[in-house]
């Protein structure tokens, strides 16, 4: 499950972002995950909970923005789903390879944290 490694990376990036602004406890971290990034959102959320559990940021939420790939057929010109039952991305109407844009996102978009109270 490579999601565990990704969750650790996201956590590290989020902690760095908090440190840049002082200190505090993570509340919500938003990440964008592309359809083609080979990340399973449910597994990533599960891994995230394991990463933050027991630490100072236990209970922090991982918010996932799913980014579908934008695909279209160069012959038909429309956005298409790939043919059912095939891993090849072929146009279900004419069989041409689909042109794919995006869907490979794997980015930390936003880090929300509760600043530590200074006395
Ligand atoms: Zn087509």
Backbone and ligand atoms as CSV (ligand in chain L), in Angstrom:
chain,resi,resn,atom,element,x,y,z
A,1,UNK,N,N,0.844,-1.197,0.000
A,1,UNK,CA,C,0.000,0.000,0.000
A,1,UNK,C,C,0.877,1.244,0.000
A,2,UNK,N,N,1.071,1.844,-1.167
A,2,UNK,CA,C,1.966,3.007,-1.239
A,2,UNK,C,C,1.294,4.273,-0.712
A,3,UNK,N,N,-0.010,4.206,-0.449
A,3,UNK,CA,C,-0.703,5.350,0.137
A,3,UNK,C,C,-0.095,5.750,1.478
A,4,UNK,N,N,0.445,4.791,2.220
A,4,UNK,CA,C,1.046,5.111,3.511
A,4,UNK,C,C,2.217,6.082,3.333
A,5,UNK,N,N,3.064,5.804,2.350
A,5,UNK,CA,C,4.191,6.697,2.085
A,5,UNK,C,C,3.723,8.081,1.650
A,6,UNK,N,N,2.655,8.096,0.870
A,6,UNK,CA,C,2.116,9.380,0.402
A,6,UNK,C,C,1.532,10.160,1.575
A,7,UNK,N,N,0.824,9.451,2.467
A,7,UNK,CA,C,0.249,10.121,3.640
A,7,UNK,C,C,1.349,10.733,4.502
A,8,UNK,N,N,2.456,10.030,4.656
A,8,UNK,CA,C,3.587,10.554,5.433
A,8,UNK,C,C,4.133,11.818,4.767
A,9,UNK,N,N,4.251,11.793,3.440
A,9,UNK,CA,C,4.727,12.962,2.697
A,9,UNK,C,C,3.791,14.161,2.874
A,10,UNK,N,N,2.491,13.890,2.784
A,10,UNK,CA,C,1.506,14.969,2.932
A,10,UNK,C,C,1.606,15.563,4.334
A,11,UNK,N,N,1.728,14.670,5.309
A,11,UNK,CA,C,1.818,15.140,6.697
A,11,UNK,C,C,3.050,16.023,6.894
A,12,UNK,N,N,4.149,15.579,6.321
A,12,UNK,CA,C,5.395,16.339,6.448
A,12,UNK,C,C,5.239,17.727,5.812
A,13,UNK,N,N,4.642,17.758,4.626
A,13,UNK,CA,C,4.428,19.036,3.929
A,13,UNK,C,C,3.501,19.937,4.733
A,14,UNK,N,N,2.466,19.345,5.340
A,14,UNK,CA,C,1.514,20.138,6.128
A,14,UNK,C,C,2.198,20.704,7.369
A,15,UNK,N,N,3.025,19.882,8.016
A,15,UNK,CA,C,3.736,20.349,9.217
A,15,UNK,C,C,4.702,21.474,8.866
A,16,UNK,N,N,5.349,21.354,7.702
A,16,UNK,CA,C,6.258,22.416,7.259
A,16,UNK,C,C,5.484,23.710,7.064
A,17,UNK,N,N,4.277,23.595,6.479
A,17,UNK,CA,C,3.450,24.781,6.233
A,17,UNK,C,C,3.064,25.441,7.552
A,18,UNK,N,N,2.732,24.629,8.556
A,18,UNK,CA,C,2.383,25.190,9.862
A,18,UNK,C,C,3.596,25.892,10.465
A,19,UNK,N,N,4.744,25.254,10.360
A,19,UNK,CA,C,5.955,25.817,10.964
A,19,UNK,C,C,6.291,27.168,10.339
A,20,UNK,N,N,6.004,27.297,9.032
A,20,UNK,CA,C,6.265,28.569,8.360
A,20,UNK,C,C,5.426,29.702,8.943
A,21,UNK,N,N,4.322,29.360,9.587
A,21,UNK,CA,C,3.411,30.385,10.096
A,21,UNK,C,C,3.354,30.382,11.623
A,22,UNK,N,N,4.321,29.793,12.256
A,22,UNK,CA,C,4.310,29.744,13.708
A,22,UNK,C,C,4.177,28.311,14.179
A,23,UNK,N,N,3.178,28.079,15.027
A,23,UNK,CA,C,2.970,26.722,15.485
A,23,UNK,C,C,1.482,26.526,15.746
A,24,UNK,N,N,1.084,25.290,15.786
A,24,UNK,CA,C,-0.323,25.009,16.000
A,24,UNK,C,C,-0.642,23.564,15.704
A,25,UNK,N,N,-1.923,23.262,15.789
A,25,UNK,CA,C,-2.394,21.902,15.594
A,25,UNK,C,C,-3.136,21.850,14.266
A,26,UNK,N,N,-2.823,20.840,13.474
A,26,UNK,CA,C,-3.485,20.699,12.177
A,26,UNK,C,C,-4.971,20.440,12.361
A,27,UNK,N,N,-5.760,21.110,11.532
A,27,UNK,CA,C,-7.196,20.877,11.569
A,27,UNK,C,C,-7.651,20.149,10.302
A,28,UNK,N,N,-7.397,20.764,9.146
A,28,UNK,CA,C,-7.791,20.145,7.882
A,28,UNK,C,C,-6.679,20.335,6.856
A,29,UNK,N,N,-6.345,19.279,6.167
A,29,UNK,CA,C,-5.397,19.362,5.069
A,29,UNK,C,C,-6.134,18.931,3.806
A,30,UNK,N,N,-6.120,19.807,2.809
A,30,UNK,CA,C,-6.798,19.503,1.557
A,30,UNK,C,C,-5.765,19.112,0.503
A,31,UNK,N,N,-5.999,17.988,-0.130
A,31,UNK,CA,C,-5.112,17.549,-1.201
A,31,UNK,C,C,-5.933,17.309,-2.461
A,32,UNK,N,N,-5.319,17.532,-3.593
A,32,UNK,CA,C,-5.964,17.174,-4.850
A,32,UNK,C,C,-5.338,15.881,-5.352
A,33,UNK,N,N,-6.205,14.953,-5.718
A,33,UNK,CA,C,-5.759,13.644,-6.183
A,33,UNK,C,C,-6.322,13.426,-7.582
A,34,UNK,N,N,-5.447,13.214,-8.527
A,34,UNK,CA,C,-5.901,12.974,-9.892
A,34,UNK,C,C,-6.328,11.528,-10.098
A,35,UNK,N,N,-7.267,11.363,-11.003
A,35,UNK,CA,C,-7.773,10.032,-11.337
A,35,UNK,C,C,-6.643,9.095,-11.784
A,36,UNK,N,N,-5.617,9.673,-12.426
A,36,UNK,CA,C,-4.542,8.847,-12.978
A,36,UNK,C,C,-3.320,8.782,-12.072
A,37,UNK,N,N,-3.446,9.277,-10.852
A,37,UNK,CA,C,-2.288,9.320,-9.967
A,37,UNK,C,C,-2.060,7.988,-9.256
A,38,UNK,N,N,-2.940,7.028,-9.486
A,38,UNK,CA,C,-2.808,5.690,-8.890
A,38,UNK,C,C,-2.903,5.723,-7.378
A,39,UNK,N,N,-3.650,6.711,-6.866
A,39,UNK,CA,C,-3.887,6.782,-5.426
A,39,UNK,C,C,-5.351,6.448,-5.170
A,40,UNK,N,N,-5.572,5.558,-4.229
A,40,UNK,CA,C,-6.924,5.162,-3.842
A,40,UNK,C,C,-7.362,6.075,-2.691
A,41,UNK,N,N,-8.353,6.965,-2.918
A,41,UNK,CA,C,-8.709,7.944,-1.871
A,41,UNK,C,C,-9.036,7.302,-0.530
A,42,UNK,N,N,-9.768,6.212,-0.546
A,42,UNK,CA,C,-10.137,5.581,0.724
A,42,UNK,C,C,-8.907,5.072,1.470
A,43,UNK,N,N,-7.988,4.482,0.730
A,43,UNK,CA,C,-6.748,3.985,1.352
A,43,UNK,C,C,-5.910,5.142,1.869
A,44,UNK,N,N,-5.914,6.238,1.129
A,44,UNK,CA,C,-5.128,7.397,1.551
A,44,UNK,C,C,-5.699,7.972,2.843
A,45,UNK,N,N,-7.032,8.043,2.931
A,45,UNK,CA,C,-7.657,8.576,4.141
A,45,UNK,C,C,-7.339,7.674,5.333
A,46,UNK,N,N,-7.411,6.382,5.097
A,46,UNK,CA,C,-7.095,5.390,6.125
A,46,UNK,C,C,-5.638,5.542,6.583
A,47,UNK,N,N,-4.740,5.689,5.622
A,47,UNK,CA,C,-3.317,5.854,5.928
A,47,UNK,C,C,-3.089,7.150,6.699
A,48,UNK,N,N,-3.791,8.203,6.295
A,48,UNK,CA,C,-3.663,9.500,6.962
A,48,UNK,C,C,-4.024,9.381,8.443
A,49,UNK,N,N,-5.147,8.702,8.703
A,49,UNK,CA,C,-5.577,8.559,10.093
A,49,UNK,C,C,-4.526,7.817,10.908
A,50,UNK,N,N,-3.900,6.829,10.288
A,50,UNK,CA,C,-2.852,6.079,10.981
A,50,UNK,C,C,-1.637,6.967,11.242
A,51,UNK,N,N,-1.337,7.868,10.280
A,51,UNK,CA,C,-0.162,8.735,10.423
A,51,UNK,C,C,-0.357,9.750,11.552
A,52,UNK,N,N,-1.563,10.358,11.641
A,52,UNK,CA,C,-1.756,11.404,12.648
A,52,UNK,C,C,-2.149,10.848,14.022
A,53,UNK,N,N,-2.646,9.604,14.039
A,53,UNK,CA,C,-3.134,9.042,15.304
A,53,UNK,C,C,-2.035,9.040,16.359
A,54,UNK,N,N,-2.415,9.443,17.567
A,54,UNK,CA,C,-1.473,9.380,18.679
A,54,UNK,C,C,-0.497,10.528,18.733
A,55,UNK,N,N,-0.446,11.355,17.682
A,55,UNK,CA,C,0.474,12.481,17.680
A,55,UNK,C,C,-0.241,13.762,18.063
A,56,UNK,N,N,0.459,14.873,17.976
A,56,UNK,CA,C,-0.142,16.165,18.337
A,56,UNK,C,C,-1.270,16.570,17.394
A,57,UNK,N,N,-1.338,15.960,16.227
A,57,UNK,CA,C,-2.359,16.321,15.242
A,57,UNK,C,C,-3.431,15.243,15.101
A,58,UNK,N,N,-3.579,14.400,16.123
A,58,UNK,CA,C,-4.598,13.348,16.067
A,58,UNK,C,C,-5.966,13.963,15.804
A,59,UNK,N,N,-6.703,13.384,14.892
A,59,UNK,CA,C,-8.036,13.884,14.581
A,59,UNK,C,C,-8.065,14.890,13.444
A,60,UNK,N,N,-6.898,15.283,12.943
A,60,UNK,CA,C,-6.865,16.195,11.803
A,60,UNK,C,C,-7.521,15.515,10.597
A,61,UNK,N,N,-8.263,16.311,9.854
A,61,UNK,CA,C,-9.020,15.779,8.725
A,61,UNK,C,C,-8.216,15.888,7.440
A,62,UNK,N,N,-8.285,14.863,6.644
A,62,UNK,CA,C,-7.722,14.933,5.295
A,62,UNK,C,C,-8.890,15.088,4.327
A,63,UNK,N,N,-8.905,16.219,3.639
A,63,UNK,CA,C,-9.966,16.485,2.681
A,63,UNK,C,C,-9.408,16.243,1.284
A,64,UNK,N,N,-10.088,15.388,0.525
A,64,UNK,CA,C,-9.565,14.986,-0.781
A,64,UNK,C,C,-10.424,15.584,-1.894
A,65,UNK,N,N,-9.763,16.312,-2.768
A,65,UNK,CA,C,-10.441,16.827,-3.954
A,65,UNK,C,C,-10.075,15.921,-5.123
A,66,UNK,N,N,-11.066,15.272,-5.656
A,66,UNK,CA,C,-10.844,14.292,-6.729
A,66,UNK,C,C,-10.814,15.005,-8.064
A,67,UNK,N,N,-9.766,14.767,-8.840
A,67,UNK,CA,C,-9.625,15.438,-10.126
A,67,UNK,C,C,-9.681,14.423,-11.257
A,68,UNK,N,N,-10.825,14.292,-11.896
A,68,UNK,CA,C,-10.923,13.348,-13.002
A,68,UNK,C,C,-10.091,13.820,-14.191
A,69,UNK,N,N,-9.607,12.875,-14.952
A,69,UNK,CA,C,-8.874,13.221,-16.169
A,69,UNK,C,C,-9.858,13.729,-17.208
A,70,UNK,N,N,-9.400,14.700,-17.958
A,70,UNK,CA,C,-10.220,15.237,-19.028
A,70,UNK,C,C,-9.787,14.546,-20.309
A,71,UNK,N,N,-10.677,13.775,-20.907
A,71,UNK,CA,C,-10.277,13.022,-22.094
A,71,UNK,C,C,-11.246,13.285,-23.237
A,72,UNK,N,N,-10.680,13.323,-24.415
A,72,UNK,CA,C,-11.546,13.490,-25.581
A,72,UNK,C,C,-10.973,12.701,-26.753
A,73,UNK,N,N,-11.853,12.445,-27.692
A,73,UNK,CA,C,-11.442,11.681,-28.872
A,73,UNK,C,C,-11.050,12.652,-29.978
A,74,UNK,N,N,-9.835,12.513,-30.515
A,74,UNK,CA,C,-9.409,13.438,-31.573
A,74,UNK,C,C,-10.266,13.307,-32.836
A,75,UNK,N,N,-10.890,12.155,-33.038
A,75,UNK,CA,C,-11.726,11.975,-34.228
A,75,UNK,C,C,-13.145,12.491,-33.993
A,76,UNK,N,N,-13.751,12.111,-32.864
A,76,UNK,CA,C,-15.136,12.529,-32.583
A,76,UNK,C,C,-15.187,13.890,-31.917
A,77,UNK,N,N,-14.116,14.249,-31.222
A,77,UNK,CA,C,-14.036,15.573,-30.639
A,77,UNK,C,C,-14.702,15.744,-29.300
A,78,UNK,N,N,-15.445,14.775,-28.845
A,78,UNK,CA,C,-16.149,14.931,-27.569
A,78,UNK,C,C,-15.366,14.286,-26.439
A,79,UNK,N,N,-15.679,14.715,-25.228
A,79,UNK,CA,C,-15.139,14.036,-24.059
A,79,UNK,C,C,-15.799,12.668,-23.956
A,80,UNK,N,N,-14.991,11.658,-23.738
A,80,UNK,CA,C,-15.506,10.293,-23.727
A,80,UNK,C,C,-15.031,9.538,-22.499
A,81,UNK,N,N,-15.837,8.615,-22.101
A,81,UNK,CA,C,-15.346,7.612,-21.172
A,81,UNK,C,C,-14.606,6.569,-21.986
A,82,UNK,N,N,-13.648,5.904,-21.330
A,82,UNK,CA,C,-12.978,4.857,-22.079
A,82,UNK,C,C,-13.934,3.680,-22.235
A,83,UNK,N,N,-13.637,2.839,-23.211
A,83,UNK,CA,C,-14.473,1.674,-23.468
A,83,UNK,C,C,-14.531,0.788,-22.237
A,84,UNK,N,N,-15.699,0.253,-21.966
A,84,UNK,CA,C,-15.841,-0.657,-20.839
A,84,UNK,C,C,-14.990,-1.901,-21.042
A,85,UNK,N,N,-14.513,-2.433,-19.936
A,85,UNK,CA,C,-13.809,-3.709,-19.987
A,85,UNK,C,C,-12.426,-3.624,-20.594
A,86,UNK,N,N,-11.902,-2.424,-20.763
A,86,UNK,CA,C,-10.555,-2.309,-21.311
A,86,UNK,C,C,-9.764,-1.303,-20.506
A,87,UNK,N,N,-8.499,-1.590,-20.281
A,87,UNK,CA,C,-7.629,-0.633,-19.617
A,87,UNK,C,C,-7.071,0.353,-20.623
A,88,UNK,N,N,-7.197,-0.002,-21.911
A,88,UNK,CA,C,-6.736,0.930,-22.927
A,88,UNK,C,C,-7.750,2.054,-23.030
A,89,UNK,N,N,-7.257,3.259,-23.158
A,89,UNK,CA,C,-8.181,4.387,-23.261
A,89,UNK,C,C,-8.484,4.625,-24.730
A,90,UNK,N,N,-9.514,3.896,-25.175
A,90,UNK,CA,C,-9.921,3.985,-26.566
A,90,UNK,C,C,-11.337,4.541,-26.632
A,91,UNK,N,N,-11.618,5.271,-27.691
A,91,UNK,CA,C,-12.952,5.835,-27.872
A,91,UNK,C,C,-13.965,4.700,-28.055
A,92,UNK,N,N,-15.058,4.720,-27.273
A,92,UNK,CA,C,-16.044,3.641,-27.404
A,92,UNK,C,C,-16.796,3.706,-28.735
A,93,UNK,N,N,-16.727,4.834,-29.417
A,93,UNK,CA,C,-17.444,4.972,-30.688
A,93,UNK,C,C,-16.602,4.580,-31.895
A,94,UNK,N,N,-15.366,5.092,-31.951
A,94,UNK,CA,C,-14.580,4.868,-33.165
A,94,UNK,C,C,-13.294,4.081,-32.906
A,95,UNK,N,N,-12.942,3.868,-31.643
A,95,UNK,CA,C,-11.780,3.025,-31.351
A,95,UNK,C,C,-10.445,3.732,-31.399
A,96,UNK,N,N,-10.448,5.037,-31.660
A,96,UNK,CA,C,-9.192,5.775,-31.635
A,96,UNK,C,C,-8.711,5.966,-30.200
A,97,UNK,N,N,-7.383,6.068,-30.016
A,97,UNK,CA,C,-6.883,6.370,-28.670
A,97,UNK,C,C,-7.383,7.740,-28.236
A,98,UNK,N,N,-7.792,7.835,-26.976
A,98,UNK,CA,C,-8.272,9.110,-26.448
A,98,UNK,C,C,-7.099,9.978,-26.043
A,99,UNK,N,N,-7.286,11.254,-26.182
A,99,UNK,CA,C,-6.288,12.203,-25.719
A,99,UNK,C,C,-6.642,12.615,-24.292
A,100,UNK,N,N,-5.657,12.537,-23.401
A,100,UNK,CA,C,-5.908,12.735,-21.971
A,100,UNK,C,C,-5.215,14.000,-21.480
A,101,UNK,N,N,-5.944,14.794,-20.722
A,101,UNK,CA,C,-5.340,15.961,-20.073
A,101,UNK,C,C,-5.635,15.928,-18.589
A,102,UNK,N,N,-4.619,16.203,-17.787
A,102,UNK,CA,C,-4.834,16.282,-16.342
A,102,UNK,C,C,-5.051,14.910,-15.738
A,103,UNK,N,N,-5.539,14.909,-14.504
A,103,UNK,CA,C,-5.809,13.649,-13.828
A,103,UNK,C,C,-4.602,13.077,-13.111
A,104,UNK,N,N,-3.470,13.787,-13.166
A,104,UNK,CA,C,-2.266,13.265,-12.511
A,104,UNK,C,C,-1.923,14.071,-11.258
A,105,UNK,N,N,-2.842,14.912,-10.795
A,105,UNK,CA,C,-2.572,15.756,-9.637
A,105,UNK,C,C,-2.269,14.929,-8.388
A,106,UNK,N,N,-1.344,15.446,-7.628
A,106,UNK,CA,C,-1.078,14.878,-6.300
A,106,UNK,C,C,-0.426,16.005,-5.502
A,107,UNK,N,N,-1.274,16.925,-5.049
A,107,UNK,CA,C,-0.767,18.164,-4.463
A,107,UNK,C,C,-1.453,18.481,-3.140
A,108,UNK,N,N,-0.686,19.071,-2.251
A,108,UNK,CA,C,-1.286,19.638,-1.045
A,108,UNK,C,C,-1.777,21.030,-1.425
A,109,UNK,N,N,-3.084,21.262,-1.309
A,109,UNK,CA,C,-3.668,22.531,-1.750
A,109,UNK,C,C,-3.809,23.530,-0.620
A,110,UNK,N,N,-4.224,23.041,0.539
A,110,UNK,CA,C,-4.536,23.968,1.621
A,110,UNK,C,C,-4.268,23.294,2.956
A,111,UNK,N,N,-3.702,24.051,3.858
A,111,UNK,CA,C,-3.444,23.551,5.208
A,111,UNK,C,C,-4.119,24.500,6.191
A,112,UNK,N,N,-5.069,23.979,6.959
A,112,UNK,CA,C,-5.746,24.791,7.970
A,112,UNK,C,C,-5.300,24.291,9.337
A,113,UNK,N,N,-4.871,25.197,10.194
A,113,UNK,CA,C,-4.431,24.775,11.519
A,113,UNK,C,C,-4.920,25.744,12.574
A,114,UNK,N,N,-4.983,25.259,13.782
A,114,UNK,CA,C,-5.398,26.086,14.928
A,114,UNK,C,C,-4.131,26.605,15.571
A,115,UNK,N,N,-3.914,27.924,15.532
A,115,UNK,CA,C,-2.687,28.461,16.114
A,115,UNK,C,C,-2.609,28.165,17.618
A,116,UNK,N,N,-1.410,27.933,18.042
A,116,UNK,CA,C,-1.195,27.683,19.465
A,116,UNK,C,C,-1.415,28.974,20.229
A,117,UNK,N,N,-2.078,28.869,21.354
A,117,UNK,CA,C,-2.337,30.072,22.136
A,117,UNK,C,C,-1.044,30.565,22.770
A,118,UNK,N,N,-0.788,31.826,22.564
A,118,UNK,CA,C,0.407,32.398,23.190
A,118,UNK,C,C,-0.018,33.179,24.423
A,119,UNK,N,N,0.628,32.874,25.501
A,119,UNK,CA,C,0.249,33.520,26.768
A,119,UNK,C,C,1.280,34.562,27.167
L,1,ZN,ZN,ZN,-14.062,8.603,-31.366
